[in-house]
């Protein structure tokens, strides 16, 4: 039952949520179908234009395109071949690795960076740990000081506030929207290009020129692509080999330097962290005190704890509390 009601609500709300109902068996659906029909006509016209252009191409046009396509295909095949990029990469990797391993800067850089990073991390960790301890100590003393201030006639505290937002929507014209939906459903933006390719395929003069020029251009492209691939592979292989070996030497020196830097940073960071934590804790501890609450607690006490020594001859002790500018006296009977 609940499911049926929810479904009915969704159906009722759908037009408002998702725009007009373009299948209303009325004027909106008529606009939708008109959009579809126009898109189909536009597709046919674009295809015909493209095909006419393809059929109009000449033998020379085919030769030009064939040479261009052949060279590009050959270049790609040569670049990716066994004698292209891969061969260059393999030939240079070992040389790069050797040079990287023997670079004196690798250990120097690793040591400098390790000391710097270790010092920064050690300082940060020590500062954080010291701050935590300092905060706890500061909070306790701040709270005690706040209590004392209450009894001396002072009062801490403050508060905060909220925020708001707005929004707004507008509906399109239903007929225009439905026409556009129908049109977009059917329109094919590639119709003219498909027609052009169909015209090329059906054009014997163009095809003859293309085929004649393709093979020799492919051979030239393959030679050039192989050479370009080998050169690019050489550069990448040398670089990767160098970086890998350099990185090993760097990492080894970095690790030992980092530990030394961390110890120094820890020693430097603890005290400032403790001081900052103490100040923050003291401030928060002070702010946590409510003089009003202390006054209520004191007012609820109807007696002080009993004294057991037998030295008490006086029966009354006076406690004066000052809250928000007025004082009240409590007589506490000591038995």
N, C-alpha and C positions, 0 to 999 in steps of 0.2 A: 504494500500500500504506500509506504513512505517512498519507495523507489519510483513508483508511478507519479507521485506528486512532484518529486524532484525533477523527473523527466519533463513533466508538463511545464514546470517553471523555467527550465532551460530553453524549451521550445518557444515559450512566450517571450523570453528575454533575448533570444538569439538575434532578431533583426536589429535591436538596439545595440547589442554588443558587437556584432560583426558587420554592420552596414545593412543595406536594403536586401530584401529577399528577391533575387533576380529570377526565381522560378515560381512566380505567383499566378501563372496561367492568365496573365493580363498584360498591361502596358510595359512593366519592367522586364518581363520575359521576352517581349517583342523587341525591346532594345538590345537585350543580350544576344538574341539570334541575329539581329541586324549587324552587330559587331562581329560575330563569327563569319557571317556571309561576306562582309567587307574584307576581313583578313584573308579569307580564302582567295578572293579575287586579286588582292594585292600580291599574295604568294605566286599565283599563276603569272601575273604580269612581270614580276621580278625575275622569275625563272626564264621566261621567254626573252627578256632583255639580255640576261646573261648568256643564254645559248646563242643568240644572234651574234654577240661579241666573240664567242669562241669560234663560231663557224667563219667569221670574217678574218681570222688570223692567217698569215702567209707561211710559206716554207721558211723564209728568213726568221720569222717569229719563232718557229719551232726550233730552228738551229740555235738561236740565242738562248732560249729556255733550256734546251738539251745540254748545251755547254755549261750553263750555270748549274743545273741540277747535277750533271755528271761530276763536275769539279767538287761540289760540296759533298756529294756522297763519297767520292774517292778520298777526299781529305779526311773525313770522319773515320773511314775504314782504316786508313793508314795511321792516323793518330792513335787509334785504339788497338792496333795490331801488336803482335808479339815483338816486332822490331821497333815499335814506336815508344809510347810513354813507359811501358813496363821495363823495356830494355834500358832506357836512360836512367830510370829510378834505381834499378838493381846495380848498374855500373857505378853510380855515385854514392850510394848509401854508405859503403864501407869507408870511403875516403872521408866523408863528412864525420863519421863516427870516430875515426882516428884523430882528426883535427880537434874535435870537441873534447875528447878525453885528455888531450895534451894542452888545452887552453889554460894558462895559469890564472886567468880571471875567474874560472869556475869556482875554485875554493875560496878565493878572496871575496867574491860576491856572496857566496853561501855563508861565510863567516859573518860578514857585515850585516846581511839581512837577518841571520839567525839571532845575533846579539840584539838587533833593534826590535825584532818581533817578540823575542823572549822577554826583553825588558818591558815592553808595552803590556804584554799579557800578564806577566808577574805583577806589575804595578796594579793593573786593573783588578786582578783576583785578590791581591792583598788589600787593596782599597775597599773592595766589596766586603771581604771578611771582617776587616777592622771596623767598617761602617756598621755592620750588624751588631757587633759587640758594643760599640760606642753608643748606638741607638738605644739598646736595652738599658745601659747604665744611665744615659741621659734621660730616658723616659721616667725611670723610677725617681730620679732626683727632681725632674720637672714637676711630676705629680705631687711630690712632697712639698715643693715650694708653692705650688698652686693651693694646696690645703692651707699652708701657713698664711698665704695672702688672703684667703677667705676670712680667716679668723682675725686678720689685721684690718679688715674692712675694704679689701679690693675685690674685683670680680673680672675673670677672663671671659672670652667667647665671641662668635659671629656666625652668619648663615649665608645661603645661596638662593637662586631663582630658576624658573622654567623657560620654554620657547614655544613657537607655533609655525604652521605652514598652510599653504593653499594650493588649489589646482583647478583646471578648467579645460573643457573639451568642446569641439564643434563637429557637426555632421555634414557630409558632402551632398550634392544633388543626386538623388536616386537614379534618375534616367542616365545621366552621364556616367555614373559609376558602373551600372549594369552593361552599358554599351562597351566601356573600356574592358570590363572583365571578359565579355564574349570575344572581343578583338584579341586580347592578350592570350586567350586560350588557344587560338588557332594560328596566329601569325608566326611565320618562320623567317627569322632574320637572315638566314643563310641561303634563302631561295635563289638570289641572283648569282651567288658564288657557285652553287650547285649547277645552275644552268650554264655558267661559263665553262665549268669542267666538262659537262656533258657535250658542249659545243666543241671543245678541244678534242675530245675523244672521237667525235664524229667527223673531224676535219682531216682528210687524208694528206693534204699538203703539209699541214702543221705537223702531223705525226711523222712524216718522212723526214722533215728537217730535224726534228727532235732526236730521232733514233740515230741519224748520221753523226750528229755532234756529240752525243752522250758518251760513247766509249772512249774516244781519245781524251776527252776532258776528264773522265774518271781516272784514267791512268796518270795524268799530270797531277790531279788532286791527291791521289794516293801517295805519290812520291813526296809531295810537299807536306802532306799531313803526317807522314812517317817521321820526317825530319823535325817538324814542329813538336810532335809528341815526344821524341827522344830528348829534345832540348828541355822541354817542360819537365819531363820525368827526371832528368839529370838535376835540375835546380831543386825540385822537391825532395829527391832522394838524398842529396847532399845536406840540405837543410834538416831533414828529419833525422838523419844519422848524427849530425853534429849536435842537434838539440838533445837527443837521447843520451849521448855520452857525456855531454856537458852537464846535463841534469843529474846524472849519477854522482859526479864529483861534487857538484853544488850541494846536493841533498846530504851527502856524508858530512861535509863541513858545516852545513846549516844546523844539523841535529845537535852536534856537540856545542856549537856556539849558542844555540837557543837555550839549552839548559843553564849555561852560565848567565846569560842575559836574564832569564826568568828569576834566578836567585837574587840578582841585584835589584831587579824591579820589585820583587816581593819586599825586600828590606826597605825600599824607598816608599812603597805605597801604604804600608800598614798604618803608620802614625797619622798621615793626613786623612785616611779613611775613618779612623777611630774618632778624630776630632770632628769631622763633618757629621758623622753618625750621631755623636753625642749631642751636637747642637740641634740637629733635627729632632732627636728623641726628646731632648729637654723641652723644646717648643711644643711638641705634640703632647707630652705628658702634662705640661702646664695647661694646655687647651682642653684636656680631657676632664679637668676638674669643674664641677658645678657647685657653686656656693649654695644655691637654693636647695639642692639635694642634701648637702651636708646639714643644712639647717633643719630640714624635715626629719632626717635621721636622729638628730640630737633631740628634737622636740618629742619624738616617740619614746625616747628613753625615760623611764620614770624613776630610775635609781642608778647610782654608780655601783660597780661591783663591791661586794662586802669586803671589808678589811679584816684580817685575821690576827693582827698583832696585839690588839687591845690598847694601842697607843692613841686611839682617836678619841678625844673628849668633845670635839665640836660636832654638831649634828648637821650642819648645812654648809654646803660649798656652792659658791656662785659661779655660773658660767655665762659669759656675755658673748652673744653672737651678733655680728653686724651684717645684715643682708640688704643690699640695694638701698642703703641709706637710712634704714631704721633699725633699732635694737630691741631685742626682747630679753627679759630676764627669766631664768629658770632656777627655781630652788630645788636642789637635789638633796634628798634626805639620805644620810649615810647612817646605816644601822650597825 
